[in-house]
C-alpha cells in the first residue's frame, strides 16, 4: 500500500465507524480489468452482490462458517488447498458455465484463427426470430 500511495495510485483515509477508528484505502485511478475473463468478472460481481452490504463483523461471522476456517487451528495459517473443500452454502461451482467455457475453448482450438472477413460475415447474419 505504501508504494501505491507514493506513486499516487492510492489514498489512505482515516474515519470513524460507530465508535471504531477506521482506515480505508481509496483508488486514485481506474482498475485495469482487462486481466479478467468474462467468467471471472461474473464471479466477482456475484460475490459483490452477495456480500457488499455486510459490515466487518458480519463478514467475519460468515467466513467462520466455512470449511477453511473450521478446519484450521486457532492462530494458524489457512491451507490454500482448503479452498476446494467448501461448506454447501459456500460452494459456488457452476458446472454448466464450466462445461460451456471448456467446450467453447475446444471449438476455438479445433477451428484455429478465423479470418476477419469470415468473422464479419457471421457477425452480420440476420437474426431469425
C-alpha positions in Angstrom: 0.0 0.0 0.0 2.8 2.4 0.8 4.3 2.0 -2.7 0.9 2.7 -4.3 0.4 5.8 -2.1 3.9 7.0 -3.1 3.0 6.5 -6.8 -0.3 8.4 -6.4 -2.4 5.3 -7.1 -3.9 5.0 -3.7 -5.1 7.4 -0.9 -5.3 6.4 2.8 -8.3 7.9 4.5 -9.0 7.7 8.3 -12.5 7.9 9.6 -14.8 6.6 12.3 -17.3 3.7 12.0 -19.6 4.0 15.1 -17.1 4.0 18.0 -14.2 2.5 16.0 -11.4 4.2 14.1 -11.3 3.0 10.6 -8.6 3.2 7.9 -9.6 2.9 4.3 -7.7 3.0 1.0 -9.3 4.7 -2.0 -8.1 4.2 -5.6 -6.8 7.3 -7.4 -7.1 5.6 -10.8 -9.5 3.2 -12.5 -8.7 -0.5 -12.2 -7.4 -2.3 -15.3 -10.0 -5.1 -15.7 -8.5 -6.4 -18.9 -6.7 -9.2 -17.0 -10.0 -10.8 -16.0 -12.0 -13.1 -18.3 -15.8 -12.6 -18.6 -16.4 -15.6 -16.4 -14.1 -14.2 -13.7 -15.9 -10.8 -13.9 -19.3 -12.6 -13.5 -17.9 -14.3 -10.4 -16.6 -11.1 -8.9 -19.9 -9.3 -9.5 -21.7 -12.2 -7.9 -19.6 -12.1 -4.8 -20.0 -8.3 -4.5 -23.8 -8.7 -4.9 -23.9 -11.3 -2.1 -21.5 -9.7 0.4 -21.2 -5.9 -0.2 -23.9 -4.9 2.2 -22.2 -6.7 5.1 -20.0 -5.0 7.7 -16.7 -6.4 9.0 -18.3 -8.4 11.9 -20.9 -9.9 9.6 -18.2 -10.9 7.0 -16.1 -12.4 9.8 -19.1 -14.4 11.1 -19.9 -15.5 7.6 -16.4 -16.7 6.8 -16.1 -18.6 10.1 -18.9 -20.9 8.9 -16.9 -22.3 6.0 -14.6 -25.3 5.9 -11.2 -23.5 5.5 -11.8 -21.6 8.8 -13.4 -24.6 10.6 -10.6 -27.0 9.6 -7.7 -24.7 10.8 -6.5 -24.5 14.4 -6.6 -21.0 16.0 -3.8 -18.7 15.1 -2.5 -21.0 12.2 -2.3 -20.2 8.5 -5.2 -21.5 6.5 -4.0 -24.1 4.0 -4.8 -22.8 0.5 -5.9 -26.3 -0.7 -8.9 -26.0 1.7 -10.5 -23.6 -0.8 -11.6 -26.7 -2.7 -13.4 -28.1 0.3 -16.4 -25.8 1.0 -19.5 -25.9 3.1 -22.6 -26.3 1.0 -23.7 -22.7 1.4 -20.3 -21.5 0.2 -20.0 -23.7 -2.9 -20.1 -21.6 -6.0 -19.2 -24.1 -8.7 -21.3 -23.6 -11.8 -20.6 -26.8 -13.8 -22.8 -25.7 -16.7 -20.7 -22.5 -17.2 -17.5 -24.5 -16.8 -18.6 -27.0 -19.5 -19.7 -24.2 -21.8 -16.4 -22.4 -21.4 -14.4 -25.6 -21.9 -16.5 -26.6 -25.0 -16.1 -23.1 -26.5 -12.3 -23.3 -26.0 -12.2 -26.8 -27.6 -14.0 -25.4 -30.6 -11.7 -22.4 -30.9 -8.6 -24.7 -30.6 -10.0 -27.0 -33.3 -11.0 -24.3 -35.7 -7.9 -22.1 -35.4 -7.9 -18.5 -36.4 -10.9 -17.2 -38.3 -10.1 -14.6 -41.0 -11.6 -11.1 -40.3 -13.8 -11.4 -43.5 -15.4 -14.6 -42.3 -15.8 -13.3 -38.8 -17.6 -10.1 -40.1 -19.8 -12.3 -42.3 -21.0 -14.4 -39.3 -21.4 -11.3 -37.1 -23.7 -9.6 -39.7 -26.0 -12.5 -40.5 -29.7 -11.6 -40.0 -31.2 -12.8 -36.7 -34.1 -15.3 -37.2 -37.0 -15.0 -34.9 
